[in-house]
Amino acid sequence: MGTALLALGLLLVAEGLLWALAPRLVEELLAALRALDLPARRLAGLAALAVGAALCWAGLALGALTPS
C-alpha cells in the first residue's frame, strides 16, 4: 500500500509541475490530442502504458524499493 501511495504522489507531483510550469503547452497538447481520431488516441494510451510498465519493471530490476 505504501508503494501505491508513493507512486500516486509522484504522479501528482509530476502533473502539478507540468501544469504549474507550462500550462499553455498542456493546452496545446490537449488540442493536439483532440485532433486525433479515437484509434490513434487509444494507441497513444497503450504506448504510454507500455513505456510506463517497462520503466517500473526496470526500476524494480535495478533495485528500487529494496531495503539498503
Secondary structure, 3 states (H helix, E strand, C coil): CHHHHHHHHHHHHHHHHHHHHCHHHHHHHHHHHHHCCHHHHHHHHHHHHHHHHHHHHHHHHCCCCCCC
